[in-house]
Amino acid sequence: MIEEYFESVKALLQNLSLLRSPEVDYDYRDRETGFLKGDLVFKDGSCLHFREFVQVKSGHPVYRYMYAFQYIDSGGILIFRYDDSKHFPNLPTAPHHKHIGENEVVAANAPDLQTVLKEIEALINP
């Protein structure tokens, strides 16, 4: 249930060699739902701010009520952000989308934390 999901996130972060300092809050709402938010600082000074409100039922995929994954460089400049805010209804993946830098928005499926971390890893270690 939600405990297992939170434990999988903790294990994922423990095995990530690029992390300098992870700070994650795990909020248990009930046995199946929880909210997590975190700030992950990487060795190059870049940072991922993220939040997820999820439900985990046995035998079902993780359901995200909401999410945002915002990755910024060491100077605070936005590199990308995935979110499910409903402000781009014309995109084929709406409400899911990806901001690239400050000015570009593209259709994107909802990623999970592991996918976002792989994308960051590819940017830090090309």
DSSP file (Angstrom, degrees, kcal/mol; ACC not computed):
  #  RESIDUE AA STRUCTURE BP1 BP2  ACC     N-H-->O    O-->H-N    N-H-->O    O-->H-N    TCO  KAPPA ALPHA  PHI   PSI    X-CA   Y-CA   Z-CA
    1    1 A M     >        0   0    0      0, 0.0     4,-1.8     0, 0.0    31,-0.2   0.000 360.0 360.0 360.0-145.7    0.0    0.0    0.0
    2    2 A I  H  >  +     0   0    0     29,-2.5     4,-2.7    54,-0.2     5,-0.2   0.861 360.0  58.3 -66.5 -33.6    1.2    3.6    0.6
    3    3 A E  H  > S+     0   0    0     28,-0.4     4,-2.3     1,-0.2    -1,-0.2   0.922 106.4  48.7 -59.4 -43.8    3.9    2.4    3.0
    4    4 A E  H  > S+     0   0    0      2,-0.2     4,-2.0     1,-0.2    -1,-0.2   0.888 110.8  50.7 -64.3 -39.0    5.4    0.2    0.2
    5    5 A Y  H  X S+     0   0    0     -4,-1.8     4,-1.9     2,-0.2    -2,-0.2   0.941 110.9  48.0 -64.1 -46.5    5.3    3.1   -2.2
    6    6 A F  H  X S+     0   0    0     -4,-2.7     4,-2.3     1,-0.2    -2,-0.2   0.893 110.9  51.7 -61.2 -39.3    7.1    5.4    0.2
    7    7 A E  H  X S+     0   0    0     -4,-2.3     4,-2.3     1,-0.2    -1,-0.2   0.866 107.2  53.1 -65.3 -35.8    9.7    2.7    0.9
    8    8 A S  H  X S+     0   0    0     -4,-2.0     4,-2.2     2,-0.2    -1,-0.2   0.872 108.9  49.6 -68.0 -35.1   10.3    2.3   -2.9
    9    9 A V  H  X S+     0   0    0     -4,-1.9     4,-2.3     2,-0.2    -2,-0.2   0.923 110.4  50.4 -66.7 -44.0   10.9    6.1   -3.2
   10   10 A K  H  X S+     0   0    0     -4,-2.3     4,-2.2     1,-0.2    -2,-0.2   0.917 112.0  47.4 -59.7 -43.6   13.3    6.0   -0.3
   11   11 A A  H  X S+     0   0    0     -4,-2.3     4,-1.5     2,-0.2    -1,-0.2   0.903 109.7  53.5 -65.0 -41.3   15.2    3.1   -1.9
   12   12 A L  H  < S+     0   0    0     -4,-2.2    -2,-0.2     1,-0.2    -1,-0.2   0.921 112.1  44.4 -58.2 -45.4   15.3    4.9   -5.2
   13   13 A L  H >< S+     0   0    0     -4,-2.3     3,-1.2     1,-0.2    -1,-0.2   0.860 108.9  56.2 -70.9 -36.0   16.8    8.0   -3.6
   14   14 A Q  H 3< S+     0   0    0     -4,-2.2    -1,-0.2     1,-0.2    -2,-0.2   0.815 108.3  49.1 -64.4 -29.5   19.4    6.0   -1.6
   15   15 A N  T 3< S+     0   0    0     -4,-1.5     2,-0.8    -3,-0.2    -1,-0.2   0.368  85.4 102.4 -92.3   5.1   20.7    4.4   -4.7
   16   16 A L    X   -     0   0    0     -3,-1.2     3,-1.2     1,-0.2    -1,-0.0  -0.796  50.9-169.6 -95.5 107.4   21.1    7.6   -6.7
   17   17 A S  T 3  S+     0   0    0     -2,-0.8    -1,-0.2     1,-0.2    -4,-0.0   0.676  79.5  67.2 -71.4 -17.3   24.8    8.6   -6.7
   18   18 A L  T 3  S+     0   0    0     24,-0.1    25,-2.5    25,-0.0    -1,-0.2   0.633  78.1 104.4 -78.2 -13.0   24.1   12.1   -8.1
   19   19 A L  E <   +A   42   0A   0     -3,-1.2    23,-0.3    23,-0.2    21,-0.0  -0.485  39.3 175.9 -76.7 135.7   22.3   13.3   -5.0
   20   20 A R  E    S-     0   0A   0     21,-3.3    22,-0.2    -2,-0.2    -1,-0.2   0.798  77.3  -1.4 -98.3 -47.6   24.0   15.6   -2.6
   21   21 A S  E     -A   41   0A   0     20,-1.8    20,-1.9     2,-0.0     2,-0.4  -0.810  64.1-166.6-150.8 106.7   21.1   16.2   -0.2
   22   22 A P  E     -A   40   0A   0      0, 0.0     2,-0.4     0, 0.0    18,-0.2  -0.772   4.1-176.1 -91.4 135.3   17.6   14.8   -0.4
   23   23 A E  E     +A   39   0A   0     16,-2.0    16,-2.6    -2,-0.4     2,-0.4  -0.960  14.0 166.6-128.5 114.0   14.9   16.3    1.8
   24   24 A V  E     -A   38   0A   0     -2,-0.4     2,-0.5    14,-0.2    14,-0.2  -0.992  23.3-154.0-132.9 134.3   11.5   14.5    1.4
   25   25 A D  E     -A   37   0A   0     12,-3.1    12,-1.6    -2,-0.4     2,-0.6  -0.922   8.7-159.7-105.7 131.5    8.4   14.6    3.6
   26   26 A Y  E     -A   36   0A   0     -2,-0.5     2,-0.6    10,-0.2    10,-0.2  -0.953   6.9-171.0-113.9 117.1    6.1   11.6    3.6
   27   27 A D  E     -A   35   0A   0      8,-3.0     8,-2.5    -2,-0.6     2,-0.6  -0.930  11.1-151.0-115.2 111.6    2.6   12.3    4.7
   28   28 A Y  E     +A   34   0A   0     -2,-0.6     6,-0.2     6,-0.2     3,-0.1  -0.716  18.7 174.5 -83.9 119.0    0.4    9.3    5.3
   29   29 A R        -     0   0    0      4,-2.0     2,-0.3    -2,-0.6     5,-0.2   0.849  68.8 -38.2 -90.7 -41.0   -3.3   10.1    4.6
   30   30 A D  S    S-     0   0    0      3,-1.8    -1,-0.4     0, 0.0   -28,-0.1  -0.874  81.9 -65.3-161.4-166.7   -4.6    6.5    5.1
   31   31 A R  S    S+     0   0    0     -2,-0.3   -29,-2.5     1,-0.2   -28,-0.4   0.775 132.6  28.6 -64.4 -25.3   -3.4    3.0    4.2
   32   32 A E  S    S+     0   0    0    -31,-0.2    24,-3.3   -30,-0.1     2,-0.3   0.605 114.7  59.1-111.6 -15.7   -3.7    3.7    0.5
   33   33 A T  E     + B   0  55A   0     22,-0.2    -4,-2.0     2,-0.0    -3,-1.8  -0.885  52.6 154.2-123.9 149.9   -3.1    7.4    0.0
   34   34 A G  E     -AB  28  54A   0     20,-2.2    20,-2.6    -2,-0.3     2,-0.4  -0.989  30.7-131.3-163.6 164.1   -0.3    9.8    0.8
   35   35 A F  E     -AB  27  53A   0     -8,-2.5    -8,-3.0    -2,-0.3     2,-0.4  -0.980  22.5-177.3-122.4 131.3    1.4   13.0   -0.1
   36   36 A L  E     +AB  26  52A   0     16,-2.6    16,-2.6    -2,-0.4     2,-0.3  -0.991   4.2 175.2-130.0 143.7    5.1   13.4   -0.6
   37   37 A K  E     +AB  25  51A   0    -12,-1.6   -12,-3.1    -2,-0.4     2,-0.3  -0.992  10.7 169.0-141.5 148.0    7.1   16.5   -1.4
   38   38 A G  E     -AB  24  50A   0     12,-2.5    12,-2.5    -2,-0.3     2,-0.4  -0.992  33.3-142.1-157.5 162.1   10.8   16.9   -1.7
   39   39 A D  E     -AB  23  49A   0    -16,-2.6   -16,-2.0    -2,-0.3     2,-0.6  -0.984  23.0-169.1-126.8 115.3   13.8   19.0   -2.6
   40   40 A L  E     -AB  22  48A   0      8,-2.7     8,-2.3    -2,-0.4     2,-0.5  -0.929   3.8-161.9-111.4 114.6   16.6   17.0   -4.1
   41   41 A V  E     -AB  21  47A   0    -20,-1.9   -21,-3.3    -2,-0.6   -20,-1.8  -0.839  11.8-150.8 -97.9 129.6   19.9   18.8   -4.5
   42   42 A F  E >   -A   19   0A   0      4,-2.8     3,-2.4    -2,-0.5   -23,-0.2  -0.513  29.6-100.9 -98.5 166.2   22.3   17.2   -7.0
   43   43 A K  T 3  S+     0   0    0    -25,-2.5   -24,-0.1     1,-0.3    -1,-0.1   0.740 121.4  55.7 -59.8 -25.7   26.1   17.3   -7.0
   44   44 A D  T 3  S-     0   0    0    -26,-0.2    -1,-0.3     2,-0.1    30,-0.2   0.402 121.3-105.6 -87.9   4.5   26.2   20.0   -9.7
   45   45 A G  S <  S+     0   0    0     -3,-2.4    -2,-0.1     1,-0.3     2,-0.0   0.339  79.1 131.3  90.0  -6.4   24.0   22.3   -7.6
   46   46 A S        -     0   0    0     -5,-0.1    -4,-2.8    29,-0.1     2,-0.4  -0.314  42.5-150.1 -73.2 166.2   20.8   21.7   -9.6
   47   47 A C  E     -BC  41  72A   0     25,-2.5    25,-2.8    -6,-0.2     2,-0.5  -0.998  15.4-151.1-145.5 141.0   17.6   20.9   -7.8
   48   48 A L  E     -BC  40  71A   0     -8,-2.3    -8,-2.7    -2,-0.4     2,-0.5  -0.967  12.2-167.5-110.3 119.6   14.4   18.9   -8.3
   49   49 A H  E     +BC  39  70A   0     21,-3.1    21,-3.3    -2,-0.5     2,-0.3  -0.919  22.6 167.6 -99.9 129.2   11.4   20.2   -6.4
   50   50 A F  E     -BC  38  69A   0    -12,-2.5   -12,-2.5    -2,-0.5     2,-0.3  -0.975  22.2-178.1-144.3 158.2    8.5   17.7   -6.5
   51   51 A R  E     -BC  37  68A   0     17,-2.1    17,-1.9    -2,-0.3     2,-0.3  -0.976   4.7-179.3-152.7 144.9    5.2   16.8   -5.0
   52   52 A E  E     -BC  36  67A   0    -16,-2.6   -16,-2.6    -2,-0.3     2,-0.6  -0.995  17.3-160.6-144.6 136.8    2.8   13.9   -5.5
   53   53 A F  E     +BC  35  66A   0     13,-2.4    12,-2.9    -2,-0.3    13,-1.1  -0.968  36.8 175.2-114.4 110.5   -0.6   13.1   -4.0
   54   54 A V  E     -BC  34  64A   0    -20,-2.6   -20,-2.2    -2,-0.6     2,-0.4  -0.796  31.9-153.8-125.4 156.4   -1.0    9.3   -4.7
   55   55 A Q  E     -BC  33  63A   0      8,-2.7     8,-2.8    -2,-0.3     2,-0.5  -0.998  12.2-167.6-125.9 134.3   -3.2    6.4   -4.1
   56   56 A V        +     0   0    0    -24,-3.3     2,-0.4    -2,-0.4   -54,-0.2  -0.960   7.7 178.8-126.6 112.9   -1.8    2.8   -4.1
   57   57 A K    >   -     0   0    0     -2,-0.5     3,-2.2     4,-0.3    -2,-0.0  -0.911  40.7 -96.7-112.6 141.7   -4.2   -0.1   -4.2
   58   58 A S  T 3  S+     0   0    0     -2,-0.4   -26,-0.0     1,-0.3    -1,-0.0  -0.309 109.9  11.6 -56.7 128.9   -3.1   -3.7   -4.3
   59   59 A G  T 3  S+     0   0    0      1,-0.3    -1,-0.3    -2,-0.0    -3,-0.0   0.494 112.0  95.8  82.1   3.7   -3.1   -5.0   -7.9
   60   60 A H  S <  S-     0   0    0     -3,-2.2    -1,-0.3     1,-0.0    -3,-0.2  -0.896  78.9-103.9-123.7 153.3   -3.5   -1.5   -9.4
   61   61 A P        -     0   0    0      0, 0.0    -4,-0.3     0, 0.0     2,-0.2  -0.331  53.6 -82.7 -68.0 159.7   -1.1    1.0  -10.8
   62   62 A V        -     0   0    0     -6,-0.1     2,-0.5     1,-0.1    -6,-0.2  -0.442  44.7-147.9 -62.3 130.2   -0.2    4.0   -8.7
   63   63 A Y  E     -C   55   0A   0     -8,-2.8    -8,-2.7    -2,-0.2     2,-0.7  -0.913   5.6-154.2-104.8 125.9   -2.9    6.7   -9.2
   64   64 A R  E     -C   54   0A   0     -2,-0.5   -10,-0.2   -10,-0.2     3,-0.1  -0.881  13.5-173.2-102.8 115.8   -1.7   10.3   -9.0
   65   65 A Y  E    S-     0   0A   0    -12,-2.9     2,-0.3    -2,-0.7    -1,-0.2   0.852  79.8 -13.6 -70.5 -34.5   -4.3   12.8   -7.9
   66   66 A M  E     +C   53   0A   0    -13,-1.1   -13,-2.4    -3,-0.1    -1,-0.3  -0.974  68.4 175.8-161.5 156.6   -1.8   15.5   -8.6
   67   67 A Y  E     -C   52   0A   0     -2,-0.3    17,-1.1   -15,-0.2     2,-0.3  -0.987   9.8-175.2-158.6 157.8    1.9   15.9   -9.3
   68   68 A A  E     -CD  51  83A   0    -17,-1.9   -17,-2.1    -2,-0.3     2,-0.4  -0.900   2.4-173.3-156.2 134.3    4.6   18.4  -10.2
   69   69 A F  E     -CD  50  82A   0     13,-2.5    13,-2.2    -2,-0.3     2,-0.6  -0.943  11.7-177.7-128.6 106.8    8.3   17.8  -10.9
   70   70 A Q  E     -CD  49  81A   0    -21,-3.3   -21,-3.1    -2,-0.4     2,-0.5  -0.930   5.3-167.9-114.8 119.7   10.3   21.0  -11.3
   71   71 A Y  E     +CD  48  80A   0      9,-3.2     8,-2.9    -2,-0.6     9,-1.6  -0.916   9.9 177.6-110.5 124.7   14.0   20.9  -12.2
   72   72 A I  E     -CD  47  78A   0    -25,-2.8   -25,-2.5    -2,-0.5     6,-0.2  -0.900  25.8-118.0-124.8 153.4   16.1   24.0  -11.9
   73   73 A D    >   -     0   0    0      4,-2.5     3,-2.1    -2,-0.3   -28,-0.1  -0.192  45.0 -87.2 -80.6-179.6   19.8   24.6  -12.5
   74   74 A S  T 3  S+     0   0    0      1,-0.3    -1,-0.1   -30,-0.2   -28,-0.1   0.687 128.7  54.7 -65.2 -17.7   22.2   25.8   -9.8
   75   75 A G  T 3  S-     0   0    0      2,-0.1    -1,-0.3     0, 0.0   -29,-0.1   0.376 121.4-104.6 -94.7   3.5   21.3   29.4  -10.6
   76   76 A G  S <  S+     0   0    0     -3,-2.1     2,-0.4     1,-0.3    -2,-0.1   0.592  72.0 144.7  86.3  11.5   17.6   28.9  -10.2
   77   77 A I        -     0   0    0      1,-0.1    -4,-2.5     2,-0.0    -1,-0.3  -0.705  55.1-112.5 -86.8 132.2   16.7   28.8  -13.9
   78   78 A L  E     +D   72   0A   0     -2,-0.4    -6,-0.2    -6,-0.2    24,-0.2  -0.439  35.5 173.7 -64.9 126.3   14.0   26.4  -14.9
   79   79 A I  E     -     0   0A   0     -8,-2.9    22,-1.7     1,-0.4     2,-0.3   0.826  67.7 -27.3 -94.6 -51.7   15.2   23.6  -17.0
   80   80 A F  E     -DE  71 100A   0     -9,-1.6    -9,-3.2    20,-0.2    -1,-0.4  -0.987  50.5-163.2-158.2 160.2   11.9   21.7  -17.1
   81   81 A R  E     -DE  70  99A   0     18,-2.0    18,-3.5    -2,-0.3     2,-0.4  -0.956   4.9-161.9-146.2 128.7    8.7   21.1  -15.2
   82   82 A Y  E     +DE  69  98A   0    -13,-2.2   -13,-2.5    -2,-0.3     2,-0.3  -0.903  29.1 147.9-101.3 136.4    6.1   18.3  -15.6
   83   83 A D  E     -DE  68  97A   0     14,-1.8    14,-1.6    -2,-0.4   -15,-0.2  -0.980  48.9-132.7-158.4 172.6    2.7   18.9  -14.0
   84   84 A D        +     0   0    0    -17,-1.1    12,-0.2    -2,-0.3     2,-0.1  -0.015  51.1 141.5-120.7  28.5   -1.0   18.2  -14.4
   85   85 A S        -     0   0    0    -18,-0.1     3,-0.5     1,-0.1     2,-0.2  -0.422  56.9-125.2 -66.2 149.1   -2.4   21.7  -14.0
   86   86 A K  S    S+     0   0    0      1,-0.2    -1,-0.1     8,-0.1    10,-0.1  -0.036  78.8 108.9 -91.8  33.5   -5.3   22.3  -16.3
   87   87 A H  S    S+     0   0    0      1,-0.2    -1,-0.2     8,-0.2     3,-0.1   0.404  75.3  51.1 -93.3   4.3   -4.0   25.5  -17.9
   88   88 A F    >   +     0   0    0     -3,-0.5     3,-1.5     7,-0.1    -1,-0.2  -0.509  61.5 159.5-132.5  66.4   -3.2   23.9  -21.4
   89   89 A P  T 3   +     0   0    0      0, 0.0     5,-0.1     0, 0.0    -1,-0.1   0.654  66.2  65.3 -67.9 -15.6   -6.4   22.2  -22.3
   90   90 A N  T 3  S+     0   0    0     -3,-0.1    -3,-0.0     3,-0.1    -2,-0.0   0.574  76.3 102.4 -85.4  -8.3   -5.6   22.0  -26.0
   91   91 A L  S X  S-     0   0    0     -3,-1.5     3,-1.8     1,-0.1     5,-0.1  -0.507  79.6-125.6 -73.1 143.9   -2.7   19.7  -25.7
   92   92 A P  T 3  S+     0   0    0      0, 0.0    -1,-0.1     0, 0.0     4,-0.1   0.727 111.2  46.6 -64.0 -20.5   -3.4   16.1  -26.6
   93   93 A T  T >  S-     0   0    0      3,-0.2     3,-2.1     2,-0.1    17,-0.1   0.292  98.0-173.0-101.7   9.4   -2.1   14.9  -23.2
   94   94 A A  T <   +     0   0    0     -3,-1.8    -8,-0.1     1,-0.4     3,-0.1  -0.143  64.6  22.6 -50.9 138.2   -4.1   17.5  -21.2
   95   95 A P  T 3  S+     0   0    0      0, 0.0    -1,-0.4     0, 0.0    -8,-0.2  -0.998 116.3  75.2 -85.4  -1.4   -3.9   18.1  -18.4
   96   96 A H    <   +     0   0    0     -3,-2.1    12,-0.7   -12,-0.2     2,-0.3  -0.484  61.4 140.5 -74.6 137.1   -0.4   16.5  -18.5
   97   97 A H  E     -EF  83 107A   0    -14,-1.6   -14,-1.8    10,-0.2     2,-0.4  -0.974  41.4-123.3-164.5 171.8    2.3   18.6  -20.0
   98   98 A K  E     -EF  82 106A   0      8,-2.6     8,-2.7    -2,-0.3     2,-0.5  -0.995  11.7-148.9-131.9 129.2    6.0   19.6  -19.8
   99   99 A H  E     -EF  81 105A   0    -18,-3.5   -18,-2.0    -2,-0.4     2,-0.6  -0.830  11.4-162.3 -91.0 132.1    7.4   23.1  -19.5
  100  100 A I  E  >  -EF  80 104A   0      4,-3.0     4,-1.5    -2,-0.5     3,-0.5  -0.962  62.7 -36.2-116.7 113.4   10.8   23.4  -21.2
  101  101 A G  T  4 S-     0   0    0    -22,-1.7   -22,-0.1    -2,-0.6   -20,-0.1  -0.291 102.7 -54.0  64.0-159.8   12.6   26.5  -19.9
  102  102 A E  T  4 S+     0   0    0    -24,-0.2    -1,-0.2     1,-0.1   -23,-0.1   0.682 132.7  36.4 -86.1 -18.6   10.4   29.5  -19.3
  103  103 A N  T  4 S+     0   0    0     -3,-0.5     2,-0.4     1,-0.0    -2,-0.2   0.550  95.7  77.4-119.3  -8.3    8.7   29.8  -22.7
  104  104 A E  E  <  -F  100   0A   0     -4,-1.5    -4,-3.0     2,-0.0     2,-0.4  -0.889  44.8-178.8-114.9 137.3    8.0   26.3  -24.2
  105  105 A V  E     +F   99   0A   0     -2,-0.4     2,-0.3    -6,-0.2    -6,-0.2  -0.999  10.0 178.8-130.3 131.1    5.2   23.9  -23.3
  106  106 A V  E     -F   98   0A   0     -8,-2.7    -8,-2.6    -2,-0.4     2,-0.1  -0.903  36.4 -93.8-129.9 157.5    4.8   20.5  -24.9
  107  107 A A  E     +F   97   0A   0     -2,-0.3     2,-0.3   -10,-0.2   -10,-0.2  -0.458  52.5 164.9 -65.2 140.2    2.5   17.6  -24.6
  108  108 A A        -     0   0    0    -12,-0.7     2,-0.1    -2,-0.1   -17,-0.0  -0.968  35.5-118.3-158.1 142.0    3.8   14.9  -22.3
  109  109 A N        -     0   0    0     -2,-0.3   -12,-0.1     1,-0.1   -16,-0.0  -0.409  51.1 -83.9 -74.7 160.2    2.5   11.9  -20.5
  110  110 A A        -     0   0    0     -2,-0.1     2,-0.1   -17,-0.1    -1,-0.1  -0.516  50.8-154.3 -67.8 118.4    2.6   11.9  -16.7
  111  111 A P        -     0   0    0      0, 0.0     2,-0.2     0, 0.0    -1,-0.0  -0.462   5.9-132.1 -86.9 165.2    6.0   10.7  -15.6
  112  112 A D     >  -     0   0    0     -2,-0.1     4,-2.1     1,-0.1     5,-0.2  -0.651  34.0 -97.9-104.4 173.6    6.9    9.1  -12.3
  113  113 A L  H  > S+     0   0    0     -2,-0.2     4,-2.6     1,-0.2     5,-0.2   0.889 122.2  54.7 -59.8 -41.5    9.8   10.1  -10.1
  114  114 A Q  H  > S+     0   0    0      1,-0.2     4,-1.9     2,-0.2    -1,-0.2   0.905 108.1  49.1 -61.2 -41.7   12.1    7.4  -11.4
  115  115 A T  H  > S+     0   0    0      2,-0.2     4,-1.9     1,-0.2    -1,-0.2   0.909 111.6  49.0 -63.7 -43.0   11.6    8.6  -15.0
  116  116 A V  H  X S+     0   0    0     -4,-2.1     4,-2.3     1,-0.2    -2,-0.2   0.907 109.7  51.8 -64.0 -42.0   12.3   12.2  -14.1
  117  117 A L  H  X S+     0   0    0     -4,-2.6     4,-2.6     1,-0.2    -1,-0.2   0.870 108.0  52.0 -64.7 -36.0   15.4   11.2  -12.2
  118  118 A K  H  X S+     0   0    0     -4,-1.9     4,-2.0     2,-0.2    -1,-0.2   0.894 109.0  50.7 -65.3 -38.8   16.7    9.3  -15.3
  119  119 A E  H  X S+     0   0    0     -4,-1.9     4,-1.3     2,-0.2    -2,-0.2   0.910 112.0  46.9 -64.7 -41.8   16.1   12.4  -17.4
  120  120 A I  H  X S+     0   0    0     -4,-2.3     4,-2.5     1,-0.2     3,-0.3   0.916 109.3  54.2 -65.3 -43.6   18.0   14.5  -14.9
  121  121 A E  H  X S+     0   0    0     -4,-2.6     4,-2.9     1,-0.2    -1,-0.2   0.890 106.5  51.9 -57.8 -40.3   20.8   12.0  -14.8
  122  122 A A  H  < S+     0   0    0     -4,-2.0    -1,-0.2     1,-0.2    -2,-0.2   0.819 111.1  48.2 -67.1 -30.9   21.1   12.1  -18.6
  123  123 A L  H  < S+     0   0    0     -4,-1.3    -2,-0.2    -3,-0.3    -1,-0.2   0.872 116.4  41.5 -75.4 -38.4   21.4   15.9  -18.4
  124  124 A I  H  < S+     0   0    0     -4,-2.5    -2,-0.2     1,-0.3    -3,-0.2   0.895 128.6  29.9 -76.3 -40.6   24.0   15.9  -15.6
  125  125 A N     <        0   0    0     -4,-2.9    -1,-0.3    -5,-0.2    -2,-0.1  -0.688 360.0 360.0-118.4  75.6   26.1   13.0  -17.1
  126  126 A P              0   0    0      0, 0.0    -1,-0.1     0, 0.0    -4,-0.1   0.517 360.0 360.0 -66.2 360.0   25.5   13.2  -20.9
